[in-house]
Amino acid sequence: MSGISIEISQSGISALAGDGLTVGEKVKVEPIAGDRVSAMIVRKTGKIYGIEFLNLTAAQVEKISHSCQLLPLYRRNTLDI
């Protein structure tokens, strides 16, 4: 399923995606730190999902952290969705 990322951190990602995912479901998400990673759906509000990464390596966490430093700060009130 395709989606659009809204925010990302070392622990997870929020994404806008179609219906079909359920809270507690384990999924694969890509591209995260140049890889496909295991994750779990932990929250759903409409079509916005909170997705927690599972079992990331130290290198993947470091790559996400570095990438996050290059992104603008997420401000929740700026999105009209």
PDB file with SEQRES, HELIX, SHEET and CRYST1 records, atoms N, CA, C and O in Angstrom:
SEQRES   1 A   81  MET SER GLY ILE SER ILE GLU ILE SER GLN SER GLY ILE          
SEQRES   2 A   81  SER ALA LEU ALA GLY ASP GLY LEU THR VAL GLY GLU LYS          
SEQRES   3 A   81  VAL LYS VAL GLU PRO ILE ALA GLY ASP ARG VAL SER ALA          
SEQRES   4 A   81  MET ILE VAL ARG LYS THR GLY LYS ILE TYR GLY ILE GLU          
SEQRES   5 A   81  PHE LEU ASN LEU THR ALA ALA GLN VAL GLU LYS ILE SER          
SEQRES   6 A   81  HIS SER CYS GLN LEU LEU PRO LEU TYR ARG ARG ASN THR          
SEQRES   7 A   81  LEU ASP ILE                                                  
HELIX    1 AA1 ALA A   58  LEU A   70  1                                  13    
HELIX    2 AA2 ARG A   76  THR A   78  5                                   3    
SHEET    1 AA1 5 GLY A   3  ILE A   8  0                                        
SHEET    2 AA1 5 GLY A  12  ALA A  17 -1                                        
SHEET    3 AA1 5 ILE A  48  PHE A  53 -1                                        
SHEET    4 AA1 5 ASP A  35  THR A  45 -1                                        
SHEET    5 AA1 5 LYS A  26  ILE A  32 -1                                        
CRYST1    1.000    1.000    1.000  90.00  90.00  90.00 P 1           1          
ATOM      1  N   MET A   1       0.852  -1.167   0.000  1.00  0.00           N  
ATOM      2  CA  MET A   1       0.000   0.000   0.000  1.00  0.00           C  
ATOM      3  C   MET A   1       0.902   1.236   0.000  1.00  0.00           C  
ATOM      4  O   MET A   1       1.873   1.294   0.756  1.00  0.00           O  
ATOM      5  N   SER A   2       0.600   2.190  -0.814  1.00  0.00           N  
ATOM      6  CA  SER A   2       1.347   3.442  -0.846  1.00  0.00           C  
ATOM      7  C   SER A   2       0.798   4.393   0.196  1.00  0.00           C  
ATOM      8  O   SER A   2      -0.361   4.296   0.600  1.00  0.00           O  
ATOM      9  N   GLY A   3       1.651   5.320   0.627  1.00  0.00           N  
ATOM     10  CA  GLY A   3       1.229   6.321   1.597  1.00  0.00           C  
ATOM     11  C   GLY A   3       2.128   7.542   1.515  1.00  0.00           C  
ATOM     12  O   GLY A   3       3.094   7.579   0.753  1.00  0.00           O  
ATOM     13  N   ILE A   4       1.790   8.527   2.309  1.00  0.00           N  
ATOM     14  CA  ILE A   4       2.573   9.769   2.370  1.00  0.00           C  
ATOM     15  C   ILE A   4       2.993   9.964   3.813  1.00  0.00           C  
ATOM     16  O   ILE A   4       2.150  10.019   4.709  1.00  0.00           O  
ATOM     17  N   SER A   5       4.305  10.070   4.043  1.00  0.00           N  
ATOM     18  CA  SER A   5       4.781  10.288   5.408  1.00  0.00           C  
ATOM     19  C   SER A   5       4.483  11.713   5.841  1.00  0.00           C  
ATOM     20  O   SER A   5       4.571  12.653   5.052  1.00  0.00           O  
ATOM     21  N   ILE A   6       4.129  11.853   7.112  1.00  0.00           N  
ATOM     22  CA  ILE A   6       3.826  13.159   7.682  1.00  0.00           C  
ATOM     23  C   ILE A   6       4.945  13.587   8.614  1.00  0.00           C  
ATOM     24  O   ILE A   6       5.387  14.736   8.586  1.00  0.00           O  
ATOM     25  N   GLU A   7       5.395  12.658   9.434  1.00  0.00           N  
ATOM     26  CA  GLU A   7       6.508  12.924  10.344  1.00  0.00           C  
ATOM     27  C   GLU A   7       7.246  11.621  10.591  1.00  0.00           C  
ATOM     28  O   GLU A   7       6.697  10.533  10.423  1.00  0.00           O  
ATOM     29  N   ILE A   8       8.516  11.756  10.997  1.00  0.00           N  
ATOM     30  CA  ILE A   8       9.331  10.578  11.276  1.00  0.00           C  
ATOM     31  C   ILE A   8      10.245  10.884  12.451  1.00  0.00           C  
ATOM     32  O   ILE A   8      10.682  12.020  12.638  1.00  0.00           O  
ATOM     33  N   SER A   9      10.525   9.863  13.231  1.00  0.00           N  
ATOM     34  CA  SER A   9      11.503   9.953  14.311  1.00  0.00           C  
ATOM     35  C   SER A   9      12.222   8.614  14.375  1.00  0.00           C  
ATOM     36  O   SER A   9      11.947   7.717  13.578  1.00  0.00           O  
ATOM     37  N   GLN A  10      13.137   8.478  15.317  1.00  0.00           N  
ATOM     38  CA  GLN A  10      13.868   7.231  15.463  1.00  0.00           C  
ATOM     39  C   GLN A  10      12.960   6.089  15.921  1.00  0.00           C  
ATOM     40  O   GLN A  10      13.312   4.919  15.765  1.00  0.00           O  
ATOM     41  N   SER A  11      11.806   6.414  16.481  1.00  0.00           N  
ATOM     42  CA  SER A  11      10.931   5.357  16.988  1.00  0.00           C  
ATOM     43  C   SER A  11       9.765   5.006  16.062  1.00  0.00           C  
ATOM     44  O   SER A  11       9.156   3.947  16.213  1.00  0.00           O  
ATOM     45  N   GLY A  12       9.448   5.884  15.105  1.00  0.00           N  
ATOM     46  CA  GLY A  12       8.326   5.576  14.235  1.00  0.00           C  
ATOM     47  C   GLY A  12       8.027   6.667  13.238  1.00  0.00           C  
ATOM     48  O   GLY A  12       8.800   7.605  13.046  1.00  0.00           O  
ATOM     49  N   ILE A  13       6.869   6.510  12.603  1.00  0.00           N  
ATOM     50  CA  ILE A  13       6.468   7.418  11.534  1.00  0.00           C  
ATOM     51  C   ILE A  13       4.948   7.591  11.579  1.00  0.00           C  
ATOM     52  O   ILE A  13       4.221   6.675  11.963  1.00  0.00           O  
ATOM     53  N   SER A  14       4.490   8.748  11.191  1.00  0.00           N  
ATOM     54  CA  SER A  14       3.062   8.976  10.958  1.00  0.00           C  
ATOM     55  C   SER A  14       2.881   9.077   9.457  1.00  0.00           C  
ATOM     56  O   SER A  14       3.667   9.724   8.764  1.00  0.00           O  
ATOM     57  N   ALA A  15       1.837   8.430   8.964  1.00  0.00           N  
ATOM     58  CA  ALA A  15       1.637   8.416   7.515  1.00  0.00           C  
ATOM     59  C   ALA A  15       0.158   8.453   7.170  1.00  0.00           C  
ATOM     60  O   ALA A  15      -0.687   7.949   7.909  1.00  0.00           O  
ATOM     61  N   LEU A  16      -0.129   9.052   6.050  1.00  0.00           N  
ATOM     62  CA  LEU A  16      -1.464   9.083   5.474  1.00  0.00           C  
ATOM     63  C   LEU A  16      -1.525   7.948   4.461  1.00  0.00           C  
ATOM     64  O   LEU A  16      -0.723   7.897   3.528  1.00  0.00           O  
ATOM     65  N   ALA A  17      -2.475   7.038   4.646  1.00  0.00           N  
ATOM     66  CA  ALA A  17      -2.586   5.881   3.750  1.00  0.00           C  
ATOM     67  C   ALA A  17      -4.053   5.502   3.595  1.00  0.00           C  
ATOM     68  O   ALA A  17      -4.910   5.990   4.332  1.00  0.00           O  
ATOM     69  N   GLY A  18      -4.331   4.641   2.645  1.00  0.00           N  
ATOM     70  CA  GLY A  18      -5.694   4.177   2.432  1.00  0.00           C  
ATOM     71  C   GLY A  18      -6.173   3.286   3.568  1.00  0.00           C  
ATOM     72  O   GLY A  18      -5.399   2.946   4.464  1.00  0.00           O  
ATOM     73  N   ASP A  19      -7.427   2.913   3.534  1.00  0.00           N  
ATOM     74  CA  ASP A  19      -7.980   2.005   4.535  1.00  0.00           C  
ATOM     75  C   ASP A  19      -7.368   0.623   4.373  1.00  0.00           C  
ATOM     76  O   ASP A  19      -6.784   0.302   3.338  1.00  0.00           O  
ATOM     77  N   GLY A  20      -7.509  -0.174   5.395  1.00  0.00           N  
ATOM     78  CA  GLY A  20      -7.063  -1.549   5.291  1.00  0.00           C  
ATOM     79  C   GLY A  20      -6.067  -1.965   6.350  1.00  0.00           C  
ATOM     80  O   GLY A  20      -5.798  -3.157   6.497  1.00  0.00           O  
ATOM     81  N   LEU A  21      -5.512  -1.023   7.094  1.00  0.00           N  
ATOM     82  CA  LEU A  21      -4.586  -1.347   8.172  1.00  0.00           C  
ATOM     83  C   LEU A  21      -5.329  -1.273   9.498  1.00  0.00           C  
ATOM     84  O   LEU A  21      -6.235  -0.457   9.663  1.00  0.00           O  
ATOM     85  N   THR A  22      -4.944  -2.127  10.441  1.00  0.00           N  
ATOM     86  CA  THR A  22      -5.599  -2.129  11.736  1.00  0.00           C  
ATOM     87  C   THR A  22      -4.562  -1.978  12.848  1.00  0.00           C  
ATOM     88  O   THR A  22      -3.415  -2.401  12.707  1.00  0.00           O  
ATOM     89  N   VAL A  23      -4.984  -1.369  13.949  1.00  0.00           N  
ATOM     90  CA  VAL A  23      -4.112  -1.206  15.103  1.00  0.00           C  
ATOM     91  C   VAL A  23      -3.689  -2.595  15.587  1.00  0.00           C  
ATOM     92  O   VAL A  23      -4.517  -3.496  15.717  1.00  0.00           O  
ATOM     93  N   GLY A  24      -2.395  -2.754  15.852  1.00  0.00           N  
ATOM     94  CA  GLY A  24      -1.834  -4.030  16.278  1.00  0.00           C  
ATOM     95  C   GLY A  24      -1.255  -4.853  15.140  1.00  0.00           C  
ATOM     96  O   GLY A  24      -0.540  -5.827  15.378  1.00  0.00           O  
ATOM     97  N   GLU A  25      -1.557  -4.471  13.906  1.00  0.00           N  
ATOM     98  CA  GLU A  25      -1.063  -5.201  12.741  1.00  0.00           C  
ATOM     99  C   GLU A  25       0.424  -4.931  12.539  1.00  0.00           C  
ATOM    100  O   GLU A  25       0.871  -3.789  12.649  1.00  0.00           O  
ATOM    101  N   LYS A  26       1.194  -5.985  12.242  1.00  0.00           N  
ATOM    102  CA  LYS A  26       2.607  -5.836  11.904  1.00  0.00           C  
ATOM    103  C   LYS A  26       2.722  -5.658  10.393  1.00  0.00           C  
ATOM    104  O   LYS A  26       2.057  -6.344   9.616  1.00  0.00           O  
ATOM    105  N   VAL A  27       3.586  -4.716   9.996  1.00  0.00           N  
ATOM    106  CA  VAL A  27       3.741  -4.370   8.587  1.00  0.00           C  
ATOM    107  C   VAL A  27       5.224  -4.194   8.270  1.00  0.00           C  
ATOM    108  O   VAL A  27       6.060  -4.156   9.173  1.00  0.00           O  
ATOM    109  N   LYS A  28       5.534  -4.088   7.002  1.00  0.00           N  
ATOM    110  CA  LYS A  28       6.866  -3.710   6.520  1.00  0.00           C  
ATOM    111  C   LYS A  28       6.733  -2.324   5.911  1.00  0.00           C  
ATOM    112  O   LYS A  28       5.798  -2.061   5.155  1.00  0.00           O  
ATOM    113  N   VAL A  29       7.663  -1.437   6.238  1.00  0.00           N  
ATOM    114  CA  VAL A  29       7.620  -0.056   5.762  1.00  0.00           C  
ATOM    115  C   VAL A  29       8.918   0.221   5.009  1.00  0.00           C  
ATOM    116  O   VAL A  29      10.001  -0.159   5.454  1.00  0.00           O  
ATOM    117  N   GLU A  30       8.793   0.891   3.859  1.00  0.00           N  
ATOM    118  CA  GLU A  30       9.976   1.254   3.091  1.00  0.00           C  
ATOM    119  C   GLU A  30       9.738   2.529   2.312  1.00  0.00           C  
ATOM    120  O   GLU A  30       8.583   2.834   2.014  1.00  0.00           O  
ATOM    121  N   PRO A  31      10.739   3.278   1.970  1.00  0.00           N  
ATOM    122  CA  PRO A  31      12.112   3.130   2.415  1.00  0.00           C  
ATOM    123  C   PRO A  31      12.333   3.870   3.745  1.00  0.00           C  
ATOM    124  O   PRO A  31      12.002   5.049   3.866  1.00  0.00           O  
ATOM    125  N   ILE A  32      12.878   3.188   4.708  1.00  0.00           N  
ATOM    126  CA  ILE A  32      13.254   3.765   5.991  1.00  0.00           C  
ATOM    127  C   ILE A  32      14.739   3.500   6.160  1.00  0.00           C  
ATOM    128  O   ILE A  32      15.165   2.346   6.207  1.00  0.00           O  
ATOM    129  N   ALA A  33      15.525   4.553   6.252  1.00  0.00           N  
ATOM    130  CA  ALA A  33      16.983   4.428   6.383  1.00  0.00           C  
ATOM    131  C   ALA A  33      17.559   3.568   5.258  1.00  0.00           C  
ATOM    132  O   ALA A  33      18.524   2.829   5.458  1.00  0.00           O  
ATOM    133  N   GLY A  34      16.955   3.675   4.079  1.00  0.00           N  
ATOM    134  CA  GLY A  34      17.432   2.934   2.915  1.00  0.00           C  
ATOM    135  C   GLY A  34      17.049   1.470   2.900  1.00  0.00           C  
ATOM    136  O   GLY A  34      17.502   0.719   2.036  1.00  0.00           O  
ATOM    137  N   ASP A  35      16.221   1.053   3.842  1.00  0.00           N  
ATOM    138  CA  ASP A  35      15.848  -0.349   3.959  1.00  0.00           C  
ATOM    139  C   ASP A  35      14.344  -0.511   4.071  1.00  0.00           C  
ATOM    140  O   ASP A  35      13.588   0.460   4.092  1.00  0.00           O  
ATOM    141  N   ARG A  36      13.939  -1.759   4.140  1.00  0.00           N  
ATOM    142  CA  ARG A  36      12.559  -2.143   4.460  1.00  0.00           C  
ATOM    143  C   ARG A  36      12.589  -2.615   5.909  1.00  0.00           C  
ATOM    144  O   ARG A  36      13.342  -3.530   6.242  1.00  0.00           O  
ATOM    145  N   VAL A  37      11.779  -2.002   6.779  1.00  0.00           N  
ATOM    146  CA  VAL A  37      11.836  -2.317   8.204  1.00  0.00           C  
ATOM    147  C   VAL A  37      10.492  -2.839   8.708  1.00  0.00           C  
ATOM    148  O   VAL A  37       9.434  -2.530   8.160  1.00  0.00           O  
ATOM    149  N   SER A  38      10.570  -3.632   9.759  1.00  0.00           N  
ATOM    150  CA  SER A  38       9.366  -4.137  10.421  1.00  0.00           C  
ATOM    151  C   SER A  38       8.791  -3.044  11.299  1.00  0.00           C  
ATOM    152  O   SER A  38       9.527  -2.250  11.885  1.00  0.00           O  
ATOM    153  N   ALA A  39       7.472  -3.009  11.383  1.00  0.00           N  
ATOM    154  CA  ALA A  39       6.805  -1.978  12.175  1.00  0.00           C  
ATOM    155  C   ALA A  39       5.436  -2.487  12.609  1.00  0.00           C  
ATOM    156  O   ALA A  39       4.960  -3.519  12.138  1.00  0.00           O  
ATOM    157  N   MET A  40       4.814  -1.736  13.522  1.00  0.00           N  
ATOM    158  CA  MET A  40       3.474  -2.089  13.980  1.00  0.00           C  
ATOM    159  C   MET A  40       2.591  -0.851  13.956  1.00  0.00           C  
ATOM    160  O   MET A  40       3.023   0.241  14.326  1.00  0.00           O  
ATOM    161  N   ILE A  41       1.353  -1.033  13.518  1.00  0.00           N  
ATOM    162  CA  ILE A  41       0.373   0.050  13.546  1.00  0.00           C  
ATOM    163  C   ILE A  41      -0.051   0.222  15.005  1.00  0.00           C  
ATOM    164  O   ILE A  41      -0.579  -0.705  15.618  1.00  0.00           O  
ATOM    165  N   VAL A  42       0.185   1.417  15.556  1.00  0.00           N  
ATOM    166  CA  VAL A  42      -0.144   1.648  16.968  1.00  0.00           C  
ATOM    167  C   VAL A  42      -1.277   2.652  17.156  1.00  0.00           C  
ATOM    168  O   VAL A  42      -1.818   2.786  18.253  1.00  0.00           O  
ATOM    169  N   ARG A  43      -1.632   3.350  16.093  1.00  0.00           N  
ATOM    170  CA  ARG A  43      -2.692   4.359  16.203  1.00  0.00           C  
ATOM    171  C   ARG A  43      -3.304   4.572  14.824  1.00  0.00           C  
ATOM    172  O   ARG A  43      -2.616   4.492  13.806  1.00  0.00           O  
ATOM    173  N   LYS A  44      -4.603   4.843  14.807  1.00  0.00           N  
ATOM    174  CA  LYS A  44      -5.282   5.171  13.551  1.00  0.00           C  
ATOM    175  C   LYS A  44      -6.302   6.264  13.839  1.00  0.00           C  
ATOM    176  O   LYS A  44      -7.161   6.114  14.708  1.00  0.00           O  
ATOM    177  N   THR A  45      -6.199   7.352  13.107  1.00  0.00           N  
ATOM    178  CA  THR A  45      -7.171   8.438  13.175  1.00  0.00           C  
ATOM    179  C   THR A  45      -7.568   8.752  11.738  1.00  0.00           C  
ATOM    180  O   THR A  45      -6.814   9.393  11.005  1.00  0.00           O  
ATOM    181  N   GLY A  46      -8.745   8.302  11.340  1.00  0.00           N  
ATOM    182  CA  GLY A  46      -9.143   8.454   9.938  1.00  0.00           C  
ATOM    183  C   GLY A  46      -8.208   7.642   9.070  1.00  0.00           C  
ATOM    184  O   GLY A  46      -8.125   6.422   9.210  1.00  0.00           O  
ATOM    185  N   LYS A  47      -7.500   8.313   8.172  1.00  0.00           N  
ATOM    186  CA  LYS A  47      -6.536   7.636   7.303  1.00  0.00           C  
ATOM    187  C   LYS A  47      -5.097   7.958   7.694  1.00  0.00           C  
ATOM    188  O   LYS A  47      -4.168   7.710   6.925  1.00  0.00           O  
ATOM    189  N   ILE A  48      -4.918   8.509   8.888  1.00  0.00           N  
ATOM    190  CA  ILE A  48      -3.577   8.789   9.389  1.00  0.00           C  
ATOM    191  C   ILE A  48      -3.208   7.709  10.400  1.00  0.00           C  
ATOM    192  O   ILE A  48      -3.942   7.452  11.355  1.00  0.00           O  
ATOM    193  N   TYR A  49      -2.069   7.089  10.172  1.00  0.00           N  
ATOM    194  CA  TYR A  49      -1.610   5.979  10.997  1.00  0.00           C  
ATOM    195  C   TYR A  49      -0.359   6.361  11.770  1.00  0.00           C  
ATOM    196  O   TYR A  49       0.528   7.028  11.237  1.00  0.00           O  
ATOM    197  N   GLY A  50      -0.288   5.939  13.022  1.00  0.00           N  
ATOM    198  CA  GLY A  50       0.927   6.003  13.814  1.00  0.00           C  
ATOM    199  C   GLY A  50       1.583   4.642  13.715  1.00  0.00           C  
ATOM    200  O   GLY A  50       0.966   3.627  14.035  1.00  0.00           O  
ATOM    201  N   ILE A  51       2.832   4.613  13.273  1.00  0.00           N  
ATOM    202  CA  ILE A  51       3.523   3.363  12.999  1.00  0.00           C  
ATOM    203  C   ILE A  51       4.819   3.332  13.797  1.00  0.00           C  
ATOM    204  O   ILE A  51       5.669   4.210  13.648  1.00  0.00           O  
ATOM    205  N   GLU A  52       4.968   2.322  14.642  1.00  0.00           N  
ATOM    206  CA  GLU A  52       6.151   2.177  15.482  1.00  0.00           C  
ATOM    207  C   GLU A  52       7.124   1.190  14.838  1.00  0.00           C  
ATOM    208  O   GLU A  52       6.746   0.077  14.473  1.00  0.00           O  
ATOM    209  N   PHE A  53       8.388   1.619  14.702  1.00  0.00           N  
ATOM    210  CA  PHE A  53       9.397   0.732  14.146  1.00  0.00           C  
ATOM    211  C   PHE A  53       9.718  -0.376  15.149  1.00  0.00           C  
ATOM    212  O   PHE A  53       9.674  -0.159  16.359  1.00  0.00           O  
ATOM    213  N   LEU A  54      10.040  -1.567  14.633  1.00  0.00           N  
ATOM    214  CA  LEU A  54      10.403  -2.706  15.460  1.00  0.00           C  
ATOM    215  C   LEU A  54      11.806  -3.180  15.092  1.00  0.00           C  
ATOM    216  O   LEU A  54      12.128  -3.313  13.911  1.00  0.00           O  
ATOM    217  N   ASN A  55      12.628  -3.432  16.081  1.00  0.00           N  
ATOM    218  CA  ASN A  55      13.935  -4.084  15.892  1.00  0.00           C  
ATOM    219  C   ASN A  55      14.871  -3.379  14.919  1.00  0.00           C  
ATOM    220  O   ASN A  55      15.534  -4.030  14.112  1.00  0.00           O  
ATOM    221  N   LEU A  56      14.929  -2.051  14.990  1.00  0.00           N  
ATOM    222  CA  LEU A  56      15.888  -1.338  14.150  1.00  0.00           C  
ATOM    223  C   LEU A  56      17.306  -1.603  14.648  1.00  0.00           C  
ATOM    224  O   LEU A  56      17.536  -1.783  15.844  1.00  0.00           O  
ATOM    225  N   THR A  57      18.241  -1.624  13.717  1.00  0.00           N  
ATOM    226  CA  THR A  57      19.645  -1.732  14.097  1.00  0.00           C  
ATOM    227  C   THR A  57      20.138  -0.354  14.546  1.00  0.00           C  
ATOM    228  O   THR A  57      19.506   0.664  14.266  1.00  0.00           O  
ATOM    229  N   ALA A  58      21.267  -0.340  15.241  1.00  0.00           N  
ATOM    230  CA  ALA A  58      21.859   0.936  15.667  1.00  0.00           C  
ATOM    231  C   ALA A  58      22.188   1.806  14.453  1.00  0.00           C  
ATOM    232  O   ALA A  58      22.042   3.027  14.507  1.00  0.00           O  
ATOM    233  N   ALA A  59      22.625   1.189  13.376  1.00  0.00           N  
ATOM    234  CA  ALA A  59      22.945   1.944  12.156  1.00  0.00           C  
ATOM    235  C   ALA A  59      21.687   2.579  11.549  1.00  0.00           C  
ATOM    236  O   ALA A  59      21.738   3.710  11.067  1.00  0.00           O  
ATOM    237  N   GLN A  60      20.569   1.861  11.570  1.00  0.00           N  
ATOM    238  CA  GLN A  60      19.323   2.417  11.043  1.00  0.00           C  
ATOM    239  C   GLN A  60      18.847   3.592  11.899  1.00  0.00           C  
ATOM    240  O   GLN A  60      18.410   4.614  11.371  1.00  0.00           O  
ATOM    241  N   VAL A  61      18.934   3.440  13.221  1.00  0.00           N  
ATOM    242  CA  VAL A  61      18.538   4.530  14.121  1.00  0.00           C  
ATOM    243  C   VAL A  61      19.401   5.757  13.860  1.00  0.00           C  
ATOM    244  O   VAL A  61      18.884   6.872  13.806  1.00  0.00           O  
ATOM    245  N   GLU A  62      20.687   5.571  13.700  1.00  0.00           N  
ATOM    246  CA  GLU A  62      21.608   6.684  13.444  1.00  0.00           C  
ATOM    247  C   GLU A  62      21.285   7.346  12.104  1.00  0.00           C  
ATOM    248  O   GLU A  62      21.307   8.573  12.006  1.00  0.00           O  
ATOM    249  N   LYS A  63      20.988   6.565  11.085  1.00  0.00           N  
ATOM    250  CA  LYS A  63      20.664   7.118   9.765  1.00  0.00           C  
ATOM    251  C   LYS A  63      19.366   7.930   9.831  1.00  0.00           C  
ATOM    252  O   LYS A  63      19.283   9.003   9.232  1.00  0.00           O  
ATOM    253  N   ILE A  64      18.354   7.435  10.547  1.00  0.00           N  
ATOM    254  CA  ILE A  64      17.099   8.173  10.713  1.00  0.00           C  
ATOM    255  C   ILE A  64      17.361   9.476  11.465  1.00  0.00           C  
ATOM    256  O   ILE A  64      16.875  10.538  11.074  1.00  0.00           O  
ATOM    257  N   SER A  65      18.133   9.385  12.548  1.00  0.00           N  
ATOM    258  CA  SER A  65      18.455  10.571  13.346  1.00  0.00           C  
ATOM    259  C   SER A  65      19.137  11.636  12.495  1.00  0.00           C  
ATOM    260  O   SER A  65      18.788  12.814  12.567  1.00  0.00           O  
ATOM    261  N   HIS A  66      20.105  11.221  11.693  1.00  0.00           N  
ATOM    262  CA  HIS A  66      20.808  12.169  10.819  1.00  0.00           C  
ATOM    263  C   HIS A  66      19.845  12.784   9.796  1.00  0.00           C  
ATOM    264  O   HIS A  66      19.879  13.992   9.558  1.00  0.00           O  
ATOM    265  N   SER A  67      18.998  11.961   9.198  1.00  0.00           N  
ATOM    266  CA  SER A  67      18.028  12.461   8.212  1.00  0.00           C  
ATOM    267  C   SER A  67      17.058  13.455   8.842  1.00  0.00           C  
ATOM    268  O   SER A  67      16.694  14.454   8.222  1.00  0.00           O  
ATOM    269  N   CYS A  68      16.637  13.175  10.088  1.00  0.00           N  
ATOM    270  CA  CYS A  68      15.686  14.062  10.780  1.00  0.00           C  
ATOM    271  C   CYS A  68      16.280  15.447  11.006  1.00  0.00           C  
ATOM    272  O   CYS A  68      15.562  16.447  10.972  1.00  0.00           O  
ATOM    273  N   GLN A  69      17.575  15.507  11.233  1.00  0.00           N  
ATOM    274  CA  GLN A  69      18.231  16.802  11.451  1.00  0.00           C  
ATOM    275  C   GLN A  69      18.195  17.676  10.203  1.00  0.00           C  
ATOM    276  O   GLN A  69      18.321  18.896  10.300  1.00  0.00           O  
ATOM    277  N   LEU A  70      18.026  17.074   9.047  1.00  0.00           N  
ATOM    278  CA  LEU A  70      17.991  17.805   7.781  1.00  0.00           C  
ATOM    279  C   LEU A  70      16.589  18.261   7.400  1.00  0.00           C  
ATOM    280  O   LEU A  70      16.426  19.063   6.480  1.00  0.00           O  
ATOM    281  N   LEU A  71      15.570  17.754   8.105  1.00  0.00           N  
ATOM    282  CA  LEU A  71      14.174  18.074   7.778  1.00  0.00           C  
ATOM    283  C   LEU A  71      13.676  19.268   8.581  1.00  0.00           C  
ATOM    284  O   LEU A  71      14.177  19.525   9.676  1.00  0.00           O  
ATOM    285  N   PRO A  72      12.688  20.010   8.049  1.00  0.00           N  
ATOM    286  CA  PRO A  72      12.098  21.092   8.847  1.00  0.00           C  
ATOM    287  C   PRO A  72      11.342  20.509  10.035  1.00  0.00           C  
ATOM    288  O   PRO A  72      10.838  19.388   9.970  1.00  0.00           O  
ATOM    289  N   LEU A  73      11.266  21.271  11.115  1.00  0.00           N  
ATOM    290  CA  LEU A  73      10.551  20.844  12.304  1.00  0.00           C  
ATOM    291  C   LEU A  73       9.075  20.681  11.992  1.00  0.00           C  
ATOM    292  O   LEU A  73       8.459  21.569  11.401  1.00  0.00           O  
ATOM    293  N   TYR A  74       8.508  19.555  12.383  1.00  0.00           N  
ATOM    294  CA  TYR A  74       7.082  19.284  12.169  1.00  0.00           C  
ATOM    295  C   TYR A  74       6.258  20.140  13.111  1.00  0.00           C  
ATOM    296  O   TYR A  74       6.506  20.153  14.317  1.00  0.00           O  
ATOM    297  N   ARG A  75       5.295  20.842  12.583  1.00  0.00           N  
ATOM    298  CA  ARG A  75       4.373  21.649  13.380  1.00  0.00           C  
ATOM    299  C   ARG A  75       2.962  21.168  13.048  1.00  0.00           C  
ATOM    300  O   ARG A  75       2.436  21.428  11.965  1.00  0.00           O  
ATOM    301  N   ARG A  76       2.376  20.474  13.989  1.00  0.00           N  
ATOM    302  CA  ARG A  76       1.084  19.833  13.797  1.00  0.00           C  
ATOM    303  C   ARG A  76       0.002  20.767  13.285  1.00  0.00           C  
ATOM    304  O   ARG A  76      -0.808  20.362  12.450  1.00  0.00           O  
ATOM    305  N   ASN A  77      -0.033  21.970  13.747  1.00  0.00           N  
ATOM    306  CA  ASN A  77      -1.113  22.892  13.385  1.00  0.00           C  
ATOM    307  C   ASN A  77      -1.002  23.449  11.975  1.00  0.00           C  
ATOM    308  O   ASN A  77      -1.883  24.192  11.542  1.00  0.00           O  
ATOM    309  N   THR A  78       0.061  23.107  11.243  1.00  0.00           N  
ATOM    310  CA  THR A  78       0.214  23.634   9.891  1.00  0.00           C  
ATOM    311  C   THR A  78      -0.453  22.746   8.846  1.00  0.00           C  
ATOM    312  O   THR A  78      -0.612  23.162   7.698  1.00  0.00           O  
ATOM    313  N   LEU A  79      -0.848  21.525   9.226  1.00  0.00           N  
ATOM    314  CA  LEU A  79      -1.501  20.639   8.268  1.00  0.00           C  
ATOM    315  C   LEU A  79      -3.007  20.747   8.393  1.00  0.00           C  
ATOM    316  O   LEU A  79      -3.551  20.698   9.496  1.00  0.00           O  
ATOM    317  N   ASP A  80      -3.667  20.891   7.287  1.00  0.00           N  
ATOM    318  CA  ASP A  80      -5.130  20.995   7.291  1.00  0.00           C  
ATOM    319  C   ASP A  80      -5.699  19.688   6.744  1.00  0.00           C  
ATOM    320  O   ASP A  80      -6.252  19.653   5.645  1.00  0.00           O  
ATOM    321  N   ILE A  81      -5.556  18.601   7.532  1.00  0.00           N  
ATOM    322  CA  ILE A  81      -6.052  17.294   7.100  1.00  0.00           C  
ATOM    323  C   ILE A  81      -6.904  16.675   8.178  1.00  0.00           C  
ATOM    324  O   ILE A  81      -7.416  15.569   8.002  1.00  0.00           O  
TER     325      ILE A  81                                                      
END                                                                             
